[in-house]
Amino acid sequence: MKRAIIVHCWEGYPDYCWYPQTKKELEAAGFEVFVPEMPETEMPKLSLWLPKLKEAAGKPDEDLYLIGHSAGCITIMRYLESLGDNEKVGGVVFAAGFTDNLGYEELENFFETPLDFEKIKSEAGHFVDIYSDNDPYVSPKHADILKKKLGAELIFKPGMKHFSGQAVYKESCTSLPEVSQAILRMVK
């Protein structure tokens, strides 16, 4: 069975922003979808988030697809670095993916060692990065890096900020169909 895991953002949670809608779309397409609640989301720590993702993923295989939002993206990259020689996932979708600590001291623990882009690239069949031109946290330069280093397909969504927000706010991003569409293209 095809499986998908959505790794939420810093200060996110399973029912935040576009995650419930994406879960619903992928489940309708026959996926088993899990959105784990990452520990200490207000102060993310790779030492806690990576084991939580490993637990959620179980045995990785090419029927597993990973979706990350913001800090969830770097968690996925570190997860891919940790895979063994004969382990690989089907594909990865990033929303607001980034490749350095963005100037936030709270994220430094995710970057204690340089990213091994060659290892990351070898552990997934496909990469997609969805980015916006007015994201207040993640510069579009990171999309260019992900394209260059991972061969990521880029999807530009102008004016979408950080693809976040609680459902109760009109300006929040509660639907991002490009995520499930990208996953479904990967499985064809």
C-alpha distance (Angstrom), angle and dihedral (degrees) to the residues before:
residue distance angle dihedral
M1 . . .
K2 3.79 . .
R3 3.79 112.2 .
A4 3.79 132.7 -166.4
I5 3.77 130.4 -167.9
I6 3.80 122.0 -163.5
V7 3.81 113.2 -155.3
H8 3.78 108.0 -158.7
C9 3.79 129.1 -139.3
W10 3.77 132.1 -98.6
E11 3.84 105.9 -65.9
G12 3.80 88.9 10.1
Y13 3.79 129.9 126.5
P14 3.82 136.3 -167.2
D15 3.82 96.6 -85.7
Y16 3.82 95.1 43.5
C17 3.81 125.7 122.9
W18 3.84 115.3 -42.5
Y19 3.82 98.2 -8.9
P20 3.85 97.7 94.8
Q21 3.81 92.2 48.9
T22 3.81 92.8 47.6
K23 3.81 90.3 47.4
K24 3.80 89.7 51.9
E25 3.83 92.7 48.4
L26 3.80 93.8 49.7
E27 3.80 93.5 44.3
A28 3.82 88.4 53.3
A29 3.82 86.6 55.8
G30 3.81 91.3 54.0
F31 3.80 101.1 -95.4
E32 3.76 126.1 138.1
V33 3.82 102.5 -132.2
F34 3.79 127.8 -164.1
V35 3.80 127.5 -175.8
P36 3.80 105.7 -171.1
E37 3.78 118.7 -156.9
M38 3.77 103.8 -120.6
P39 3.81 116.6 -138.0
E40 3.80 122.8 -106.1
T41 3.79 91.2 3.2
E42 3.81 91.9 176.2
M43 3.82 89.2 62.7
P44 3.82 107.0 23.2
K45 3.78 118.5 -151.5
L46 3.78 123.1 -169.3
S47 3.82 88.5 -147.5
L48 3.84 88.1 64.9
W49 3.80 102.5 30.3
L50 3.81 97.1 50.5
P51 3.84 95.2 54.5
K52 3.82 89.3 46.3
L53 3.81 90.5 54.2
K54 3.81 91.5 45.9
E55 3.80 89.9 51.6
A56 3.81 91.9 49.2
A57 3.81 93.0 46.8
G58 3.78 96.9 49.3
K59 3.80 109.2 -179.0
P60 3.81 107.0 4.4
D61 3.79 117.7 -133.7
E62 3.78 139.9 153.3
D63 3.82 90.8 -84.7
L64 3.82 89.1 65.9
Y65 3.82 118.5 92.9
L66 3.78 122.5 -172.6
I67 3.79 126.5 -151.0
G68 3.78 120.8 -169.8
H69 3.77 133.2 -173.8
S70 3.81 118.3 -160.1
A71 3.84 106.5 -54.9
G72 3.79 86.7 17.0
C73 3.82 87.7 65.8
I74 3.78 95.5 58.4
T75 3.81 89.0 44.6
I76 3.81 88.7 56.2
M77 3.81 91.8 48.2
R78 3.80 90.4 52.5
Y79 3.81 89.4 46.9
L80 3.81 91.2 53.5
E81 3.81 89.8 50.2
S82 3.81 88.6 56.0
L83 3.82 96.2 54.8
G84 3.78 120.4 111.7
D85 3.80 126.0 -116.0
N86 3.80 95.7 -90.5
E87 3.79 96.8 40.3
K88 3.79 123.6 97.7
V89 3.81 137.3 154.6
G90 3.80 126.4 -137.8
G91 3.78 97.2 -119.3
V92 3.77 149.8 -39.1
V93 3.81 134.1 -129.3
F94 3.78 119.9 -164.4
A95 3.81 124.6 -165.4
A96 3.80 110.1 -164.0
G97 3.79 92.6 -6.3
F98 3.79 119.4 -175.1
T99 3.79 138.9 -174.3
D100 3.82 105.8 -152.2
N101 3.80 137.9 35.7
L102 3.83 92.8 -85.0
G103 3.79 88.3 -133.6
Y104 3.81 93.2 -64.8
E105 3.77 115.9 132.4
E106 3.82 88.0 -156.2
L107 3.82 90.3 65.2
E108 3.81 97.6 47.2
N109 3.82 91.2 95.7
F110 3.84 89.2 66.4
F111 3.81 90.5 57.3
E112 3.80 104.5 46.4
T113 3.81 87.4 120.7
P114 3.82 127.3 32.3
L115 3.78 117.1 -96.5
D116 3.79 112.6 -99.7
F117 3.79 97.5 -139.1
E118 3.82 94.0 178.2
K119 3.82 91.3 56.0
I120 3.82 91.9 43.7
K121 3.81 91.8 49.5
S122 3.80 92.4 49.6
E123 3.82 93.0 54.3
A124 3.82 99.8 62.4
G125 3.76 134.2 49.8
H126 3.82 95.9 -140.1
F127 3.79 140.6 8.2
V128 3.81 128.8 -157.2
D129 3.80 126.3 -179.3
I130 3.80 121.5 -163.7
Y131 3.78 112.6 -160.9
S132 3.79 141.7 168.9
D133 3.78 133.3 -142.3
N134 3.80 95.1 -133.2
D135 3.80 101.9 43.2
P136 3.83 104.2 144.9
Y137 3.81 92.0 -150.5
V138 3.81 109.7 29.8
S139 3.79 120.4 51.8
P140 3.82 118.4 -142.6
K141 3.82 86.4 -118.8
H142 3.81 87.1 81.9
A143 3.81 90.2 61.3
D144 3.80 88.4 55.6
I145 3.82 90.6 50.2
L146 3.82 91.6 49.5
K147 3.79 90.3 49.3
K148 3.80 92.7 49.0
K149 3.81 98.3 41.0
L150 3.82 101.4 34.9
G151 3.79 103.1 22.0
A152 3.81 88.2 -117.8
E153 3.77 119.3 179.8
L154 3.80 106.4 -125.7
I155 3.79 124.2 -138.0
F156 3.79 113.9 -169.1
K157 3.80 117.7 -153.3
P158 3.82 108.2 -177.3
G159 3.78 119.0 -145.1
M160 3.82 95.7 7.9
K161 3.81 96.6 120.0
H162 3.85 111.3 -161.2
F163 3.84 97.1 -21.3
S164 3.79 89.9 -115.9
G165 3.79 146.0 108.5
Q166 3.77 138.7 109.4
A167 3.80 117.3 -75.5
V168 3.80 91.8 -117.1
Y169 3.81 91.8 69.4
K170 3.80 119.3 81.6
E171 3.82 93.5 -142.1
S172 3.82 94.5 51.4
C173 3.79 121.5 113.4
T174 3.81 102.8 -117.5
S175 3.79 97.3 156.8
L176 3.79 128.2 43.9
P177 3.82 104.4 164.9
E178 3.80 91.0 174.1
V179 3.81 88.0 76.5
S180 3.79 96.6 59.9
Q181 3.83 91.2 36.8
A182 3.81 89.6 55.7
I183 3.80 91.8 49.6
L184 3.79 91.8 48.6
R185 3.83 91.2 50.9
M186 3.81 88.7 53.2
V187 3.80 93.9 56.5
K188 3.81 95.2 51.9
